[in-house]
Amino acid sequence: MNAKANNTIDKARKLQRKLYLSAKTNKRRKFHALYDKVYREDILMKAWKQVKANKGIGGIDEIYIDDVVEYGESKLLKEIQQELIENHYNPKPVKRVYIPKKDGKKRPLGIPIIKDRIVQTATKIIIEPIFEADFKEYSYGFRPKRENKICEYVGR
């Protein structure tokens, strides 16, 4: 990862830490106007890195991770950012696939397009530390790598 990418990831972590500590120290704190944080360059870059690391297949548009890399990662992120700023962003329908289960039945799975995954991940990056601050230490449900996440937000 280059220095600019590292710097944007560090800026994103600092924002997450700030949101977490703000929520943790003031339980009555209300968070307004988080939308502008979702389209920050550092947040979109961190979201893209997570989506890229997850790999995954393309959605209904049949665009894959390698296609985005070939197209230009920063170019796509700038386009997403512009759509979000101008309030023109519209998610696409998800691709429906069926995953076989052990009992022979199939489970439906929705696969968003990569662009939507980036925006969803960026939103998660912003709101997760706020909600994380309210969870109890012994609460583990749907909190992968719980200890690591808490440490990430408080800077340990």
PyMOL CGO cylinders between C-alpha atoms (Angstrom):
from pymol import cmd
from pymol.cgo import CYLINDER

trace = [
    CYLINDER, 0.00, 0.00, 0.00, 1.40, 3.39, -0.89, 0.3, 1, 1, 1, 1, 1, 1,
    CYLINDER, 1.40, 3.39, -0.89, 1.90, 6.31, 1.52, 0.3, 1, 1, 1, 1, 1, 1,
    CYLINDER, 1.90, 6.31, 1.52, -1.21, 8.17, 0.33, 0.3, 1, 1, 1, 1, 1, 1,
    CYLINDER, -1.21, 8.17, 0.33, -3.39, 5.09, 0.87, 0.3, 1, 1, 1, 1, 1, 1,
    CYLINDER, -3.39, 5.09, 0.87, -1.90, 4.60, 4.35, 0.3, 1, 1, 1, 1, 1, 1,
    CYLINDER, -1.90, 4.60, 4.35, -2.57, 8.25, 5.19, 0.3, 1, 1, 1, 1, 1, 1,
    CYLINDER, -2.57, 8.25, 5.19, -6.21, 8.04, 4.07, 0.3, 1, 1, 1, 1, 1, 1,
    CYLINDER, -6.21, 8.04, 4.07, -6.72, 4.85, 6.11, 0.3, 1, 1, 1, 1, 1, 1,
    CYLINDER, -6.72, 4.85, 6.11, -5.19, 6.59, 9.15, 0.3, 1, 1, 1, 1, 1, 1,
    CYLINDER, -5.19, 6.59, 9.15, -7.52, 9.57, 8.67, 0.3, 1, 1, 1, 1, 1, 1,
    CYLINDER, -7.52, 9.57, 8.67, -10.50, 7.21, 8.49, 0.3, 1, 1, 1, 1, 1, 1,
    CYLINDER, -10.50, 7.21, 8.49, -9.40, 5.46, 11.72, 0.3, 1, 1, 1, 1, 1, 1,
    CYLINDER, -9.40, 5.46, 11.72, -9.03, 8.83, 13.45, 0.3, 1, 1, 1, 1, 1, 1,
    CYLINDER, -9.03, 8.83, 13.45, -12.58, 9.75, 12.47, 0.3, 1, 1, 1, 1, 1, 1,
    CYLINDER, -12.58, 9.75, 12.47, -13.87, 6.38, 13.69, 0.3, 1, 1, 1, 1, 1, 1,
    CYLINDER, -13.87, 6.38, 13.69, -12.01, 6.84, 16.98, 0.3, 1, 1, 1, 1, 1, 1,
    CYLINDER, -12.01, 6.84, 16.98, -13.45, 10.35, 17.37, 0.3, 1, 1, 1, 1, 1, 1,
    CYLINDER, -13.45, 10.35, 17.37, -17.01, 9.12, 16.70, 0.3, 1, 1, 1, 1, 1, 1,
    CYLINDER, -17.01, 9.12, 16.70, -16.57, 6.18, 19.10, 0.3, 1, 1, 1, 1, 1, 1,
    CYLINDER, -16.57, 6.18, 19.10, -15.15, 8.29, 21.93, 0.3, 1, 1, 1, 1, 1, 1,
    CYLINDER, -15.15, 8.29, 21.93, -17.81, 10.95, 21.44, 0.3, 1, 1, 1, 1, 1, 1,
    CYLINDER, -17.81, 10.95, 21.44, -20.56, 8.33, 21.67, 0.3, 1, 1, 1, 1, 1, 1,
    CYLINDER, -20.56, 8.33, 21.67, -18.87, 6.54, 24.58, 0.3, 1, 1, 1, 1, 1, 1,
    CYLINDER, -18.87, 6.54, 24.58, -18.28, 9.62, 26.74, 0.3, 1, 1, 1, 1, 1, 1,
    CYLINDER, -18.28, 9.62, 26.74, -21.73, 11.13, 26.21, 0.3, 1, 1, 1, 1, 1, 1,
    CYLINDER, -21.73, 11.13, 26.21, -24.49, 8.51, 26.16, 0.3, 1, 1, 1, 1, 1, 1,
    CYLINDER, -24.49, 8.51, 26.16, -27.10, 11.18, 25.37, 0.3, 1, 1, 1, 1, 1, 1,
    CYLINDER, -27.10, 11.18, 25.37, -25.17, 12.53, 22.39, 0.3, 1, 1, 1, 1, 1, 1,
    CYLINDER, -25.17, 12.53, 22.39, -27.17, 12.62, 19.17, 0.3, 1, 1, 1, 1, 1, 1,
    CYLINDER, -27.17, 12.62, 19.17, -25.37, 12.29, 15.87, 0.3, 1, 1, 1, 1, 1, 1,
    CYLINDER, -25.37, 12.29, 15.87, -26.72, 14.38, 13.03, 0.3, 1, 1, 1, 1, 1, 1,
    CYLINDER, -26.72, 14.38, 13.03, -25.47, 14.99, 9.51, 0.3, 1, 1, 1, 1, 1, 1,
    CYLINDER, -25.47, 14.99, 9.51, -23.26, 11.94, 9.10, 0.3, 1, 1, 1, 1, 1, 1,
    CYLINDER, -23.26, 11.94, 9.10, -23.99, 11.74, 5.38, 0.3, 1, 1, 1, 1, 1, 1,
    CYLINDER, -23.99, 11.74, 5.38, -21.11, 14.07, 4.48, 0.3, 1, 1, 1, 1, 1, 1,
    CYLINDER, -21.11, 14.07, 4.48, -18.71, 11.71, 6.26, 0.3, 1, 1, 1, 1, 1, 1,
    CYLINDER, -18.71, 11.71, 6.26, -19.74, 8.77, 4.03, 0.3, 1, 1, 1, 1, 1, 1,
    CYLINDER, -19.74, 8.77, 4.03, -18.37, 10.41, 0.88, 0.3, 1, 1, 1, 1, 1, 1,
    CYLINDER, -18.37, 10.41, 0.88, -15.08, 11.57, 2.36, 0.3, 1, 1, 1, 1, 1, 1,
    CYLINDER, -15.08, 11.57, 2.36, -12.15, 10.41, 0.23, 0.3, 1, 1, 1, 1, 1, 1,
    CYLINDER, -12.15, 10.41, 0.23, -10.50, 8.54, 3.12, 0.3, 1, 1, 1, 1, 1, 1,
    CYLINDER, -10.50, 8.54, 3.12, -13.72, 6.75, 4.04, 0.3, 1, 1, 1, 1, 1, 1,
    CYLINDER, -13.72, 6.75, 4.04, -14.43, 5.69, 0.45, 0.3, 1, 1, 1, 1, 1, 1,
    CYLINDER, -14.43, 5.69, 0.45, -10.82, 4.49, 0.08, 0.3, 1, 1, 1, 1, 1, 1,
    CYLINDER, -10.82, 4.49, 0.08, -11.05, 2.42, 3.27, 0.3, 1, 1, 1, 1, 1, 1,
    CYLINDER, -11.05, 2.42, 3.27, -14.39, 1.01, 2.10, 0.3, 1, 1, 1, 1, 1, 1,
    CYLINDER, -14.39, 1.01, 2.10, -12.91, 0.10, -1.28, 0.3, 1, 1, 1, 1, 1, 1,
    CYLINDER, -12.91, 0.10, -1.28, -9.95, -1.65, 0.38, 0.3, 1, 1, 1, 1, 1, 1,
    CYLINDER, -9.95, -1.65, 0.38, -12.38, -3.76, 2.44, 0.3, 1, 1, 1, 1, 1, 1,
    CYLINDER, -12.38, -3.76, 2.44, -14.58, -4.58, -0.57, 0.3, 1, 1, 1, 1, 1, 1,
    CYLINDER, -14.58, -4.58, -0.57, -11.51, -5.45, -2.64, 0.3, 1, 1, 1, 1, 1, 1,
    CYLINDER, -11.51, -5.45, -2.64, -10.10, -7.69, 0.12, 0.3, 1, 1, 1, 1, 1, 1,
    CYLINDER, -10.10, -7.69, 0.12, -13.45, -9.54, 0.34, 0.3, 1, 1, 1, 1, 1, 1,
    CYLINDER, -13.45, -9.54, 0.34, -13.19, -10.33, -3.37, 0.3, 1, 1, 1, 1, 1, 1,
    CYLINDER, -13.19, -10.33, -3.37, -16.65, -11.58, -4.31, 0.3, 1, 1, 1, 1, 1, 1,
    CYLINDER, -16.65, -11.58, -4.31, -18.39, -11.77, -7.63, 0.3, 1, 1, 1, 1, 1, 1,
    CYLINDER, -18.39, -11.77, -7.63, -20.05, -9.07, -9.68, 0.3, 1, 1, 1, 1, 1, 1,
    CYLINDER, -20.05, -9.07, -9.68, -23.66, -8.02, -9.24, 0.3, 1, 1, 1, 1, 1, 1,
    CYLINDER, -23.66, -8.02, -9.24, -26.27, -7.51, -11.94, 0.3, 1, 1, 1, 1, 1, 1,
    CYLINDER, -26.27, -7.51, -11.94, -23.91, -5.23, -13.85, 0.3, 1, 1, 1, 1, 1, 1,
    CYLINDER, -23.91, -5.23, -13.85, -21.37, -8.10, -14.16, 0.3, 1, 1, 1, 1, 1, 1,
    CYLINDER, -21.37, -8.10, -14.16, -18.51, -5.80, -13.08, 0.3, 1, 1, 1, 1, 1, 1,
    CYLINDER, -18.51, -5.80, -13.08, -15.85, -7.58, -11.02, 0.3, 1, 1, 1, 1, 1, 1,
    CYLINDER, -15.85, -7.58, -11.02, -13.04, -6.37, -8.74, 0.3, 1, 1, 1, 1, 1, 1,
    CYLINDER, -13.04, -6.37, -8.74, -10.48, -6.79, -11.53, 0.3, 1, 1, 1, 1, 1, 1,
    CYLINDER, -10.48, -6.79, -11.53, -12.65, -4.66, -13.81, 0.3, 1, 1, 1, 1, 1, 1,
    CYLINDER, -12.65, -4.66, -13.81, -12.60, -1.85, -11.23, 0.3, 1, 1, 1, 1, 1, 1,
    CYLINDER, -12.60, -1.85, -11.23, -8.82, -2.10, -10.90, 0.3, 1, 1, 1, 1, 1, 1,
    CYLINDER, -8.82, -2.10, -10.90, -8.48, -1.93, -14.69, 0.3, 1, 1, 1, 1, 1, 1,
    CYLINDER, -8.48, -1.93, -14.69, -10.96, 0.98, -14.93, 0.3, 1, 1, 1, 1, 1, 1,
    CYLINDER, -10.96, 0.98, -14.93, -9.16, 2.90, -12.20, 0.3, 1, 1, 1, 1, 1, 1,
    CYLINDER, -9.16, 2.90, -12.20, -9.90, 2.59, -8.50, 0.3, 1, 1, 1, 1, 1, 1,
    CYLINDER, -9.90, 2.59, -8.50, -9.53, 6.28, -7.72, 0.3, 1, 1, 1, 1, 1, 1,
    CYLINDER, -9.53, 6.28, -7.72, -11.56, 7.18, -10.82, 0.3, 1, 1, 1, 1, 1, 1,
    CYLINDER, -11.56, 7.18, -10.82, -14.48, 5.03, -9.61, 0.3, 1, 1, 1, 1, 1, 1,
    CYLINDER, -14.48, 5.03, -9.61, -14.23, 6.41, -6.06, 0.3, 1, 1, 1, 1, 1, 1,
    CYLINDER, -14.23, 6.41, -6.06, -14.32, 9.99, -7.40, 0.3, 1, 1, 1, 1, 1, 1,
    CYLINDER, -14.32, 9.99, -7.40, -17.43, 9.14, -9.44, 0.3, 1, 1, 1, 1, 1, 1,
    CYLINDER, -17.43, 9.14, -9.44, -19.15, 7.61, -6.40, 0.3, 1, 1, 1, 1, 1, 1,
    CYLINDER, -19.15, 7.61, -6.40, -18.15, 10.61, -4.29, 0.3, 1, 1, 1, 1, 1, 1,
    CYLINDER, -18.15, 10.61, -4.29, -19.59, 13.02, -6.87, 0.3, 1, 1, 1, 1, 1, 1,
    CYLINDER, -19.59, 13.02, -6.87, -22.87, 11.11, -7.09, 0.3, 1, 1, 1, 1, 1, 1,
    CYLINDER, -22.87, 11.11, -7.09, -23.18, 11.14, -3.29, 0.3, 1, 1, 1, 1, 1, 1,
    CYLINDER, -23.18, 11.14, -3.29, -22.34, 14.84, -3.02, 0.3, 1, 1, 1, 1, 1, 1,
    CYLINDER, -22.34, 14.84, -3.02, -24.88, 15.73, -5.71, 0.3, 1, 1, 1, 1, 1, 1,
    CYLINDER, -24.88, 15.73, -5.71, -27.48, 13.42, -4.16, 0.3, 1, 1, 1, 1, 1, 1,
    CYLINDER, -27.48, 13.42, -4.16, -27.73, 11.46, -7.43, 0.3, 1, 1, 1, 1, 1, 1,
    CYLINDER, -27.73, 11.46, -7.43, -26.60, 8.12, -6.06, 0.3, 1, 1, 1, 1, 1, 1,
    CYLINDER, -26.60, 8.12, -6.06, -29.13, 5.33, -6.60, 0.3, 1, 1, 1, 1, 1, 1,
    CYLINDER, -29.13, 5.33, -6.60, -28.33, 1.74, -5.63, 0.3, 1, 1, 1, 1, 1, 1,
    CYLINDER, -28.33, 1.74, -5.63, -29.03, -0.95, -8.19, 0.3, 1, 1, 1, 1, 1, 1,
    CYLINDER, -29.03, -0.95, -8.19, -31.13, -4.09, -7.62, 0.3, 1, 1, 1, 1, 1, 1,
    CYLINDER, -31.13, -4.09, -7.62, -29.20, -7.02, -6.20, 0.3, 1, 1, 1, 1, 1, 1,
    CYLINDER, -29.20, -7.02, -6.20, -28.35, -10.15, -8.14, 0.3, 1, 1, 1, 1, 1, 1,
    CYLINDER, -28.35, -10.15, -8.14, -30.23, -13.15, -6.69, 0.3, 1, 1, 1, 1, 1, 1,
    CYLINDER, -30.23, -13.15, -6.69, -28.36, -16.44, -6.46, 0.3, 1, 1, 1, 1, 1, 1,
    CYLINDER, -28.36, -16.44, -6.46, -29.17, -19.59, -4.52, 0.3, 1, 1, 1, 1, 1, 1,
    CYLINDER, -29.17, -19.59, -4.52, -26.59, -21.26, -2.32, 0.3, 1, 1, 1, 1, 1, 1,
    CYLINDER, -26.59, -21.26, -2.32, -26.98, -24.99, -1.60, 0.3, 1, 1, 1, 1, 1, 1,
    CYLINDER, -26.98, -24.99, -1.60, -27.49, -25.94, 2.06, 0.3, 1, 1, 1, 1, 1, 1,
    CYLINDER, -27.49, -25.94, 2.06, -26.45, -29.19, 3.76, 0.3, 1, 1, 1, 1, 1, 1,
    CYLINDER, -26.45, -29.19, 3.76, -30.04, -30.44, 3.84, 0.3, 1, 1, 1, 1, 1, 1,
    CYLINDER, -30.04, -30.44, 3.84, -30.28, -30.19, 0.04, 0.3, 1, 1, 1, 1, 1, 1,
    CYLINDER, -30.28, -30.19, 0.04, -32.38, -27.02, 0.04, 0.3, 1, 1, 1, 1, 1, 1,
    CYLINDER, -32.38, -27.02, 0.04, -31.13, -23.72, -1.30, 0.3, 1, 1, 1, 1, 1, 1,
    CYLINDER, -31.13, -23.72, -1.30, -30.70, -20.41, 0.48, 0.3, 1, 1, 1, 1, 1, 1,
    CYLINDER, -30.70, -20.41, 0.48, -31.23, -17.14, -1.41, 0.3, 1, 1, 1, 1, 1, 1,
    CYLINDER, -31.23, -17.14, -1.41, -28.38, -14.66, -1.46, 0.3, 1, 1, 1, 1, 1, 1,
    CYLINDER, -28.38, -14.66, -1.46, -28.44, -11.10, -2.78, 0.3, 1, 1, 1, 1, 1, 1,
    CYLINDER, -28.44, -11.10, -2.78, -25.25, -9.77, -4.36, 0.3, 1, 1, 1, 1, 1, 1,
    CYLINDER, -25.25, -9.77, -4.36, -25.03, -5.98, -4.72, 0.3, 1, 1, 1, 1, 1, 1,
    CYLINDER, -25.03, -5.98, -4.72, -22.93, -4.41, -7.44, 0.3, 1, 1, 1, 1, 1, 1,
    CYLINDER, -22.93, -4.41, -7.44, -19.43, -3.39, -6.34, 0.3, 1, 1, 1, 1, 1, 1,
    CYLINDER, -19.43, -3.39, -6.34, -20.30, 0.30, -6.35, 0.3, 1, 1, 1, 1, 1, 1,
    CYLINDER, -20.30, 0.30, -6.35, -23.16, -0.36, -3.90, 0.3, 1, 1, 1, 1, 1, 1,
    CYLINDER, -23.16, -0.36, -3.90, -20.90, -2.51, -1.73, 0.3, 1, 1, 1, 1, 1, 1,
    CYLINDER, -20.90, -2.51, -1.73, -18.46, 0.39, -1.48, 0.3, 1, 1, 1, 1, 1, 1,
    CYLINDER, -18.46, 0.39, -1.48, -21.20, 2.80, -0.39, 0.3, 1, 1, 1, 1, 1, 1,
    CYLINDER, -21.20, 2.80, -0.39, -22.65, 0.26, 2.07, 0.3, 1, 1, 1, 1, 1, 1,
    CYLINDER, -22.65, 0.26, 2.07, -19.21, -0.35, 3.56, 0.3, 1, 1, 1, 1, 1, 1,
    CYLINDER, -19.21, -0.35, 3.56, -18.50, 3.38, 3.79, 0.3, 1, 1, 1, 1, 1, 1,
    CYLINDER, -18.50, 3.38, 3.79, -21.79, 3.84, 5.67, 0.3, 1, 1, 1, 1, 1, 1,
    CYLINDER, -21.79, 3.84, 5.67, -20.89, 0.98, 8.01, 0.3, 1, 1, 1, 1, 1, 1,
    CYLINDER, -20.89, 0.98, 8.01, -17.46, 2.54, 8.65, 0.3, 1, 1, 1, 1, 1, 1,
    CYLINDER, -17.46, 2.54, 8.65, -19.19, 5.72, 9.83, 0.3, 1, 1, 1, 1, 1, 1,
    CYLINDER, -19.19, 5.72, 9.83, -22.05, 4.33, 11.92, 0.3, 1, 1, 1, 1, 1, 1,
    CYLINDER, -22.05, 4.33, 11.92, -20.40, 1.25, 13.43, 0.3, 1, 1, 1, 1, 1, 1,
    CYLINDER, -20.40, 1.25, 13.43, -18.24, 3.06, 16.03, 0.3, 1, 1, 1, 1, 1, 1,
    CYLINDER, -18.24, 3.06, 16.03, -21.27, 5.02, 17.24, 0.3, 1, 1, 1, 1, 1, 1,
    CYLINDER, -21.27, 5.02, 17.24, -23.30, 1.86, 17.85, 0.3, 1, 1, 1, 1, 1, 1,
    CYLINDER, -23.30, 1.86, 17.85, -20.27, -0.05, 19.12, 0.3, 1, 1, 1, 1, 1, 1,
    CYLINDER, -20.27, -0.05, 19.12, -19.92, 2.46, 21.97, 0.3, 1, 1, 1, 1, 1, 1,
    CYLINDER, -19.92, 2.46, 21.97, -23.31, 1.38, 23.37, 0.3, 1, 1, 1, 1, 1, 1,
    CYLINDER, -23.31, 1.38, 23.37, -22.70, -2.37, 23.36, 0.3, 1, 1, 1, 1, 1, 1,
    CYLINDER, -22.70, -2.37, 23.36, -21.82, -4.11, 26.60, 0.3, 1, 1, 1, 1, 1, 1,
    CYLINDER, -21.82, -4.11, 26.60, -18.40, -5.75, 26.97, 0.3, 1, 1, 1, 1, 1, 1,
    CYLINDER, -18.40, -5.75, 26.97, -19.98, -9.20, 27.21, 0.3, 1, 1, 1, 1, 1, 1,
    CYLINDER, -19.98, -9.20, 27.21, -22.10, -8.71, 24.07, 0.3, 1, 1, 1, 1, 1, 1,
    CYLINDER, -22.10, -8.71, 24.07, -20.67, -10.75, 21.21, 0.3, 1, 1, 1, 1, 1, 1,
    CYLINDER, -20.67, -10.75, 21.21, -23.60, -11.27, 18.81, 0.3, 1, 1, 1, 1, 1, 1,
    CYLINDER, -23.60, -11.27, 18.81, -22.84, -10.26, 15.22, 0.3, 1, 1, 1, 1, 1, 1,
    CYLINDER, -22.84, -10.26, 15.22, -19.65, -8.50, 16.26, 0.3, 1, 1, 1, 1, 1, 1,
    CYLINDER, -19.65, -8.50, 16.26, -16.77, -10.14, 14.40, 0.3, 1, 1, 1, 1, 1, 1,
    CYLINDER, -16.77, -10.14, 14.40, -13.33, -9.51, 15.91, 0.3, 1, 1, 1, 1, 1, 1,
    CYLINDER, -13.33, -9.51, 15.91, -15.05, -7.61, 18.70, 0.3, 1, 1, 1, 1, 1, 1,
    CYLINDER, -15.05, -7.61, 18.70, -11.93, -6.94, 20.77, 0.3, 1, 1, 1, 1, 1, 1,
    CYLINDER, -11.93, -6.94, 20.77, -9.99, -5.72, 17.75, 0.3, 1, 1, 1, 1, 1, 1,
    CYLINDER, -9.99, -5.72, 17.75, -12.74, -3.30, 16.76, 0.3, 1, 1, 1, 1, 1, 1,
    CYLINDER, -12.74, -3.30, 16.76, -12.93, -1.76, 20.21, 0.3, 1, 1, 1, 1, 1, 1,
    CYLINDER, -12.93, -1.76, 20.21, -9.15, -1.42, 20.32, 0.3, 1, 1, 1, 1, 1, 1,
    CYLINDER, -9.15, -1.42, 20.32, -9.19, 0.17, 16.86, 0.3, 1, 1, 1, 1, 1, 1,
    CYLINDER, -9.19, 0.17, 16.86, -11.63, 2.86, 17.96, 0.3, 1, 1, 1, 1, 1, 1,
    CYLINDER, -11.63, 2.86, 17.96, -9.95, 3.70, 21.26, 0.3, 1, 1, 1, 1, 1, 1,
    CYLINDER, -9.95, 3.70, 21.26, -6.49, 3.67, 19.74, 0.3, 1, 1, 1, 1, 1, 1,
    CYLINDER, -6.49, 3.67, 19.74, -4.98, 0.65, 21.49, 0.3, 1, 1, 1, 1, 1, 1,
]
cmd.load_cgo(trace, "trace")
